[in-house]
Amino acid sequence: MNGNRMPETPQTPEQSADRIPDPAPDRPTADGDAASAVKAAGFAEATRYWIKLGFISFGGPAGQIAMMQTDCVDRFKWIGQQAFLRGLNYCMMLPGPEAQQLAAYIGWRMHGLKGAIVAGSAFFLPGALIMIALAWMAATHGDNTWVVKIFNGIKPCVIGIIVFAVWRIGLKTCRSVPAMALAFAAFAALYFLSVPFPLIILGAGVLGALIPAFGSGGGHGDVGLGDDDQAAAPKNPFRRLSLIVGVFVVLWAVPVAGLIAWAGPDPFQAVARLFTTAAFITFGGAYAVLPYIADAGVQAGWIAPGDMLNGLALAETTPGPLILVNTYVGFFAGWNGAGPTGLDPVVAGILGGALVTYVTYLPCFMFIIAGAPYVDAVQKNDRARLALAGITTAVVGVIFNLAVFLGESVLITGGGTPDWAVNWPAAAVAAGSLVLLMTGRVQIHVLVGLGALLGAFGLV
């Protein structure tokens, strides 16, 4: 990263309203977030960085955001601290993986549309390719005795990881009786009443906006709107938004329709519909939407609950967003649904994984490109922040539902009541995983490796 930085041509506030604008140039600041210290970077230099980040972005969103803070703000000074925090808060309000969207936002501020596309794509493409390769290995060699043993050791670790996510998010959001009640109501609605996940998200957002006691927080740090490196909002926002939405509708429809016309509707039409819907309701991170994906995938016969756990474990140990587990599910949807297509299962699996990846991330770019010029205004919208807080609170119950849904397939043996029994070795591994994570001394990928070793030696 030692190449010469070439300054970009500044954009004027009077840019045309019917084109997608680049951000305004950085300006001096009086509040310590010195935009005068923000340095321009050449597009090639930035591209090299985003590709590198795509291969090393382990550690989930917290670790990935910390990497961008260290590199983009502190080390290279490509974006000011306040602008970084405002962008992060905006990404938190969006459905989809916030770290990937933050990368796209930083890319947009640095190099406009092409910067957003390169930064956002490089963030997830390496992980997506790895997940497709891992899904192929699991599909073709999943019945191998050693593979089965390894996955048997990994699965209870993942249960511990999910319960830890419930604990971690719950400490931040369920800090009042109404908030705890909302989280429990979300769990009960999903587990006992089978209320559709999109309705849970919608209801939690409405309640959060109307009743602040249902949630709190939802942001990162001080995002003061002083005279720092803010991007100027373009004129005629409705015309601009209509143009962007129209472009993205075409970008979605053409390849999806082409694939369905070539390979047939089954299973690709249902796959595109499910994961496009999921992309617009993935508030609260991948764990929140996984019950929705898992239930639909299992009901359609695309994937078994145990395979969902395998995919989640692999997504935890590969670079990129955790939502890459969708790619894994998409591969199995194509693999197991290849019959009607007449395609080889491997080809159908690769197409399914690629389709899911495409429809999962395409909306992320639309949200960033459409909303980036208005990030500063969004920070002032109290109703939006309160709605996000309500959703985040409900997500605690949603993730707990995921733990129960997947835990039943790993920790319970036998047919059903009264024939069921607890798989005590697996339960011990799950509990031990939770304890290790709560100590803060063991990283997730290390924990998954320990589980694999326990499984390989037949201890689970």
C-alpha positions as CSV (number, residue, x, y, z in Angstrom):
1,M,0.0,0.0,0.0
2,N,2.8,2.4,-0.7
3,G,1.8,3.5,-4.2
4,N,1.4,7.2,-5.0
5,R,-1.9,8.7,-4.1
6,M,-3.4,10.6,-7.0
7,P,-6.1,13.1,-6.1
8,E,-9.5,12.6,-7.6
9,T,-11.3,15.3,-9.6
10,P,-13.6,17.2,-7.3
11,Q,-17.3,16.9,-7.9
12,T,-19.5,20.1,-7.8
13,P,-22.7,20.3,-5.8
14,E,-24.5,21.3,-9.0
15,Q,-24.0,17.9,-10.7
16,S,-26.8,16.7,-12.8
17,A,-29.8,15.3,-10.9
18,D,-30.5,12.5,-13.3
19,R,-27.2,10.7,-13.0
20,I,-25.7,8.9,-10.0
21,P,-23.4,11.5,-8.3
22,D,-20.0,11.1,-6.8
23,P,-19.5,12.5,-3.3
24,A,-18.5,16.1,-2.8
25,P,-14.9,16.9,-2.1
26,D,-13.6,16.8,1.5
27,R,-13.7,20.1,3.3
28,P,-11.8,21.5,6.3
29,T,-13.4,20.9,9.7
30,A,-13.4,22.8,13.0
31,D,-14.3,19.9,15.3
32,G,-11.1,17.8,15.3
33,D,-12.3,15.4,12.6
34,A,-9.9,17.2,10.3
35,A,-11.0,16.6,6.7
36,S,-7.9,18.6,5.9
37,A,-6.0,15.5,7.1
38,V,-8.1,13.2,4.9
39,K,-5.9,12.0,2.0
40,A,-6.9,11.2,-1.5
41,A,-6.1,7.7,-2.8
42,G,-5.6,6.5,-6.3
43,F,-8.3,4.1,-7.5
44,A,-5.7,1.3,-8.2
45,E,-4.3,1.6,-4.7
46,A,-7.8,1.5,-3.1
47,T,-8.7,-1.5,-5.3
48,R,-5.7,-3.4,-4.0
49,Y,-6.7,-2.7,-0.5
50,W,-10.3,-3.8,-0.9
51,I,-9.2,-7.1,-2.6
52,K,-6.8,-7.8,0.2
53,L,-9.5,-7.0,2.8
54,G,-11.8,-9.5,1.0
55,F,-9.3,-12.3,1.8
56,I,-8.6,-11.4,5.4
57,S,-11.9,-10.1,6.7
58,F,-12.4,-12.7,9.4
59,G,-14.0,-12.1,12.8
60,G,-17.5,-11.2,11.9
61,P,-18.8,-7.6,11.5
62,A,-17.1,-6.3,14.7
63,G,-13.7,-7.5,13.5
64,Q,-14.3,-6.3,9.9
65,I,-15.4,-2.9,11.0
66,A,-12.4,-2.6,13.3
67,M,-10.1,-3.4,10.3
68,M,-11.7,-0.6,8.3
69,Q,-11.4,1.8,11.2
70,T,-7.7,1.0,11.7
71,D,-6.9,1.1,8.0
72,C,-9.2,3.6,6.3
73,V,-9.5,6.1,9.2
74,D,-6.4,5.8,11.3
75,R,-3.7,4.5,9.0
76,F,-4.4,5.8,5.5
77,K,-6.8,8.6,6.5
78,W,-9.0,8.0,3.5
79,I,-12.1,9.0,5.5
80,G,-12.6,11.2,8.6
81,Q,-13.7,9.7,11.9
82,Q,-17.1,11.4,12.0
83,A,-17.9,10.5,8.4
84,F,-16.9,6.9,9.1
85,L,-19.3,6.8,12.1
86,R,-22.1,8.4,10.3
87,G,-21.7,5.9,7.4
88,L,-21.6,3.0,10.0
89,N,-24.8,4.2,11.6
90,Y,-26.5,4.5,8.3
91,C,-25.5,1.0,7.3
92,M,-26.9,-0.3,10.6
93,M,-30.3,1.0,9.6
94,L,-30.2,-0.9,6.4
95,P,-31.1,-4.6,5.8
96,G,-28.1,-6.6,4.8
97,P,-24.5,-7.0,6.1
98,E,-23.4,-3.7,7.6
99,A,-19.7,-4.3,7.2
100,Q,-20.0,-5.0,3.5
101,Q,-22.2,-1.9,3.1
102,L,-19.8,0.2,5.1
103,A,-17.0,-0.8,2.7
104,A,-19.2,0.1,-0.3
105,Y,-19.9,3.5,1.4
106,I,-16.3,4.3,2.0
107,G,-15.5,3.3,-1.6
108,W,-18.3,5.6,-2.8
109,R,-16.9,8.5,-0.8
110,M,-13.5,7.9,-2.2
111,H,-14.2,7.2,-5.9
112,G,-18.0,7.5,-6.4
113,L,-20.0,4.8,-8.2
114,K,-17.0,2.7,-9.3
115,G,-15.5,2.9,-5.8
116,A,-18.7,1.6,-4.2
117,I,-18.9,-1.3,-6.7
118,V,-15.3,-2.4,-6.3
119,A,-15.1,-2.0,-2.5
120,G,-18.5,-3.7,-1.9
121,S,-17.8,-6.6,-4.4
122,A,-14.3,-7.3,-3.3
123,F,-15.5,-7.6,0.3
124,F,-17.7,-10.7,-0.3
125,L,-16.5,-12.3,-3.6
126,P,-13.5,-14.2,-2.2
127,G,-15.7,-15.6,0.6
128,A,-18.5,-16.5,-1.8
129,L,-16.1,-18.5,-4.1
130,I,-14.7,-20.3,-1.0
131,M,-18.2,-21.1,0.2
132,I,-19.2,-22.6,-3.1
133,A,-16.1,-24.8,-3.1
134,L,-16.8,-25.8,0.5
135,A,-20.5,-26.6,-0.3
136,W,-19.3,-28.7,-3.2
137,M,-17.0,-30.7,-0.9
138,A,-19.8,-31.1,1.7
139,A,-22.3,-32.3,-1.0
140,T,-19.9,-34.7,-2.7
141,H,-18.1,-36.0,0.4
142,G,-20.6,-35.4,3.1
143,D,-21.2,-39.1,3.7
144,N,-17.5,-39.8,4.2
145,T,-17.0,-41.2,7.7
146,W,-14.4,-38.6,8.7
147,V,-16.3,-35.7,7.3
148,V,-19.4,-36.8,9.2
149,K,-17.4,-37.1,12.4
150,I,-15.8,-33.6,11.9
151,F,-19.2,-32.0,11.3
152,N,-20.7,-33.8,14.3
153,G,-18.1,-32.0,16.4
154,I,-18.6,-28.7,14.8
155,K,-22.4,-28.6,15.1
156,P,-22.7,-28.2,18.9
157,C,-20.0,-25.5,18.8
158,V,-22.3,-23.5,16.5
159,I,-25.1,-23.9,18.9
160,G,-22.9,-22.3,21.6
161,I,-22.0,-19.5,19.1
162,I,-25.6,-18.7,18.4
163,V,-26.5,-18.6,22.1
164,F,-23.5,-16.4,22.7
165,A,-24.9,-14.0,20.0
166,V,-28.3,-14.0,21.9
167,W,-26.4,-13.1,25.1
168,R,-24.2,-10.4,23.5
169,I,-27.0,-8.6,21.7
170,G,-29.4,-9.0,24.6
171,L,-27.1,-7.2,27.0
172,K,-27.1,-4.2,24.7
173,T,-30.8,-4.1,23.8
174,C,-32.9,-5.9,26.4
175,R,-32.3,-3.4,29.2
176,S,-35.9,-2.8,30.2
177,V,-39.0,-4.9,30.9
178,P,-40.7,-3.7,27.7
179,A,-37.6,-4.6,25.7
180,M,-37.4,-8.1,27.2
181,A,-41.1,-8.5,26.6
182,L,-40.7,-7.6,22.9
183,A,-37.8,-10.1,22.5
184,F,-39.8,-12.9,24.1
185,A,-42.9,-12.0,22.0
186,A,-40.7,-12.3,18.8
187,F,-39.5,-15.7,19.9
188,A,-43.0,-16.9,20.8
189,A,-44.5,-15.6,17.6
190,L,-41.9,-17.5,15.5
191,Y,-41.7,-20.7,17.6
192,F,-45.2,-21.3,18.7
193,L,-47.4,-19.3,16.2
194,S,-45.2,-19.6,13.1
195,V,-45.7,-15.9,12.3
196,P,-43.8,-15.0,9.1
197,F,-40.4,-13.4,9.8
198,P,-41.1,-10.3,7.6
199,L,-44.1,-9.5,9.8
200,I,-42.0,-9.8,12.9
201,I,-39.5,-7.3,11.6
202,L,-42.3,-4.9,10.4
203,G,-44.1,-5.1,13.7
204,A,-41.0,-4.6,15.8
205,G,-40.0,-1.6,13.7
206,V,-43.4,0.0,14.1
207,L,-43.5,-0.6,17.9
208,G,-40.0,0.7,18.3
209,A,-40.8,3.9,16.4
210,L,-44.0,4.5,18.5
211,I,-42.8,3.2,21.9
212,P,-39.2,4.1,22.6
213,A,-39.1,1.9,25.7
214,F,-39.0,-1.2,23.4
215,G,-35.4,-0.5,22.5
216,S,-32.4,1.7,22.9
217,G,-29.1,2.4,21.1
218,G,-28.8,1.4,17.5
219,G,-25.8,3.5,16.8
220,H,-22.0,3.7,17.1
221,G,-20.4,6.6,18.9
222,D,-20.7,10.3,18.5
223,V,-21.7,11.3,15.0
224,G,-21.8,15.0,15.4
225,L,-22.7,16.9,12.2
226,G,-20.2,19.6,12.4
227,D,-18.5,21.2,9.4
228,D,-16.5,18.2,8.4
229,D,-16.1,16.1,5.3
230,Q,-19.8,15.8,4.6
231,A,-21.0,14.9,1.1
232,A,-23.3,17.4,-0.6
233,A,-26.8,16.0,-1.3
234,P,-27.8,16.2,-5.0
235,K,-30.8,18.1,-6.2
236,N,-34.0,16.4,-7.3
237,P,-33.7,13.3,-5.0
238,F,-36.9,11.7,-6.2
239,R,-35.8,11.7,-9.8
240,R,-32.4,10.3,-8.8
241,L,-34.0,7.6,-6.7
242,S,-36.3,6.6,-9.5
243,L,-33.4,6.2,-11.8
244,I,-31.4,4.1,-9.4
245,V,-34.3,1.8,-8.5
246,G,-35.1,1.4,-12.2
247,V,-31.5,0.4,-13.0
248,F,-31.4,-2.1,-10.2
249,V,-34.7,-3.7,-11.1
250,V,-33.3,-4.3,-14.6
251,L,-30.0,-5.6,-13.1
252,W,-32.1,-8.1,-11.0
253,A,-34.7,-9.1,-13.6
254,V,-32.5,-9.8,-16.7
255,P,-30.1,-12.4,-15.2
256,V,-32.7,-14.0,-13.1
257,A,-35.2,-14.3,-16.0
258,G,-32.4,-15.5,-18.3
259,L,-31.4,-18.3,-15.9
260,I,-35.0,-19.4,-15.4
261,A,-35.6,-19.4,-19.2
262,W,-32.5,-21.5,-19.8
263,A,-32.6,-24.0,-16.9
264,G,-36.3,-23.9,-16.0
265,P,-38.2,-22.4,-13.0
266,D,-37.6,-25.3,-10.6
267,P,-35.8,-24.6,-8.2
268,F,-34.3,-21.3,-9.4
269,Q,-37.5,-19.2,-9.4
270,A,-38.3,-20.1,-5.8
271,V,-34.7,-19.5,-4.8
272,A,-34.6,-16.1,-6.4
273,R,-37.9,-15.1,-4.7
274,L,-36.9,-16.3,-1.2
275,F,-33.4,-14.8,-1.1
276,T,-34.5,-11.5,-2.7
277,T,-37.1,-11.2,0.0
278,A,-34.6,-12.1,2.6
279,A,-32.2,-9.4,1.3
280,F,-34.8,-6.7,2.1
281,I,-35.6,-7.9,5.6
282,T,-32.2,-8.9,6.9
283,F,-32.2,-6.4,9.8
284,G,-30.1,-7.4,12.8
285,G,-27.5,-9.5,11.0
286,A,-27.4,-13.0,9.4
287,Y,-28.5,-14.7,12.6
288,A,-31.8,-12.9,12.5
289,V,-32.7,-14.0,9.0
290,L,-31.4,-17.6,9.3
291,P,-34.6,-19.0,10.9
292,Y,-36.5,-17.7,7.9
293,I,-34.0,-19.1,5.4
294,A,-33.6,-22.4,7.3
295,D,-37.4,-23.0,7.6
296,A,-38.0,-22.3,3.9
297,G,-35.0,-24.3,2.8
298,V,-36.0,-27.3,4.9
299,Q,-39.6,-27.2,3.9
300,A,-38.6,-27.0,0.2
301,G,-36.3,-30.0,0.6
302,W,-33.3,-28.1,-0.4
303,I,-31.3,-28.6,2.8
304,A,-31.5,-30.4,6.1
305,P,-31.2,-28.7,9.5
306,G,-27.8,-30.4,10.1
307,D,-26.5,-29.1,6.8
308,M,-27.6,-25.6,7.8
309,L,-25.4,-25.9,10.9
310,N,-22.5,-27.1,8.7
311,G,-23.0,-24.1,6.4
312,L,-23.1,-21.7,9.3
313,A,-19.9,-23.1,10.8
314,L,-18.1,-22.8,7.5
315,A,-19.4,-19.2,7.1
316,E,-18.0,-18.4,10.5
317,T,-14.5,-19.6,9.5
318,T,-14.3,-18.0,6.0
319,P,-13.6,-14.4,5.2
320,G,-16.5,-12.1,4.4
321,P,-19.9,-11.5,5.9
322,L,-21.7,-14.3,7.8
323,I,-24.6,-14.0,5.4
324,L,-22.5,-16.0,3.0
325,V,-24.2,-19.0,4.5
326,N,-26.9,-18.1,2.0
327,T,-24.5,-19.0,-0.7
328,Y,-24.1,-22.4,0.9
329,V,-27.9,-22.9,1.0
330,G,-28.2,-21.8,-2.6
331,F,-25.7,-24.4,-3.7
332,F,-27.6,-27.2,-1.9
333,A,-30.9,-25.9,-3.4
334,G,-29.4,-26.3,-6.9
335,W,-27.7,-29.6,-6.0
336,N,-30.8,-31.3,-4.6
337,G,-33.1,-29.7,-7.1
338,A,-31.1,-30.5,-10.2
339,G,-33.5,-33.1,-11.5
340,P,-36.1,-30.9,-13.2
341,T,-33.3,-28.7,-14.7
342,G,-31.6,-31.6,-16.5
343,L,-28.3,-30.2,-15.4
344,D,-25.4,-31.9,-13.7
345,P,-25.9,-31.5,-9.9
346,V,-22.5,-29.7,-9.6
347,V,-23.5,-27.2,-12.4
348,A,-26.9,-26.7,-10.8
349,G,-25.3,-26.2,-7.4
350,I,-22.9,-23.6,-8.7
351,L,-25.7,-21.8,-10.4
352,G,-27.8,-21.9,-7.3
353,G,-25.0,-20.5,-5.2
354,A,-24.2,-17.8,-7.7
355,L,-27.8,-16.8,-8.0
356,V,-28.3,-16.6,-4.2
357,T,-25.1,-14.5,-3.9
358,Y,-26.2,-12.2,-6.6
359,V,-29.7,-11.5,-5.3
360,T,-28.5,-11.2,-1.7
361,Y,-25.9,-8.5,-2.4
362,L,-27.4,-6.5,-5.3
363,P,-29.9,-4.7,-3.0
364,C,-26.9,-3.8,-0.7
365,F,-25.4,-1.7,-3.5
366,M,-28.8,-0.1,-4.3
367,F,-29.2,1.0,-0.7
368,I,-25.7,2.5,-0.5
369,I,-25.7,4.2,-3.9
370,A,-29.2,5.6,-3.4
371,G,-28.8,6.7,0.2
372,A,-25.1,7.7,0.5
373,P,-25.7,11.4,-0.3
374,Y,-28.3,11.6,2.4
375,V,-26.4,9.9,5.3
376,D,-26.1,13.2,7.3
377,A,-29.9,13.8,7.1
378,V,-30.7,10.3,8.1
379,Q,-28.7,10.7,11.4
380,K,-31.3,13.4,12.4
381,N,-34.3,11.1,12.0
382,D,-35.2,10.0,15.5
383,R,-38.1,7.7,14.2
384,A,-35.7,5.8,12.0
385,R,-33.3,5.2,14.9
386,L,-36.1,4.1,17.2
387,A,-37.5,1.7,14.6
388,L,-34.0,0.2,14.3
389,A,-33.8,-0.1,18.1
390,G,-37.1,-2.0,18.1
391,I,-36.0,-4.4,15.4
392,T,-32.7,-5.0,17.1
393,T,-34.5,-5.8,20.3
394,A,-36.9,-8.3,18.6
395,V,-33.9,-9.9,16.9
396,V,-32.8,-11.3,20.3
397,G,-35.9,-13.4,20.3
398,V,-35.4,-14.3,16.6
399,I,-31.9,-15.5,17.2
400,F,-33.0,-17.5,20.2
401,N,-35.5,-19.2,18.0
402,L,-32.7,-20.1,15.6
403,A,-30.8,-21.7,18.5
404,V,-33.8,-23.7,19.5
405,F,-34.6,-24.7,15.9
406,L,-31.1,-25.9,15.1
407,G,-30.4,-27.2,18.7
408,E,-33.3,-29.6,18.5
409,S,-31.6,-31.4,15.6
410,V,-28.2,-31.6,17.3
411,L,-28.8,-31.9,21.1
412,I,-31.9,-34.1,20.9
413,T,-31.9,-37.7,19.7
414,G,-34.7,-40.2,19.1
415,G,-38.0,-39.8,17.3
416,G,-40.0,-37.4,19.5
417,T,-41.9,-37.2,22.7
418,P,-41.8,-39.4,24.7
419,D,-38.9,-41.1,22.8
420,W,-36.5,-38.2,22.7
421,A,-33.3,-38.1,24.7
422,V,-30.5,-35.6,25.2
423,N,-27.2,-36.0,23.4
424,W,-25.1,-35.3,26.4
425,P,-21.7,-35.2,24.7
426,A,-23.0,-32.7,22.2
427,A,-24.7,-30.7,25.0
428,A,-21.4,-30.5,26.9
429,V,-19.6,-29.3,23.8
430,A,-22.3,-26.6,23.2
431,A,-22.1,-25.5,26.9
432,G,-18.3,-25.5,26.9
433,S,-18.3,-23.4,23.7
434,L,-20.5,-20.8,25.2
435,V,-18.4,-20.6,28.3
436,L,-15.2,-20.2,26.3
437,L,-16.7,-17.5,24.1
438,M,-18.0,-15.6,27.2
439,T,-14.4,-15.5,28.6
440,G,-13.4,-13.6,25.5
441,R,-10.2,-15.5,25.1
442,V,-11.1,-17.8,22.2
443,Q,-11.9,-16.7,18.7
444,I,-14.8,-18.3,16.8
445,H,-12.6,-19.9,14.1
446,V,-10.4,-21.5,16.8
447,L,-13.5,-22.8,18.6
448,V,-14.8,-24.4,15.4
449,G,-11.4,-26.0,14.9
450,L,-11.5,-27.5,18.4
451,G,-15.0,-28.9,17.7
452,A,-13.7,-30.5,14.5
453,L,-10.9,-32.2,16.5
454,L,-13.3,-33.5,19.1
455,G,-15.5,-34.9,16.3
456,A,-12.6,-36.4,14.5
457,F,-11.6,-38.3,17.6
458,G,-15.2,-39.5,18.1
459,L,-15.7,-37.6,21.3
460,V,-19.0,-36.1,20.2
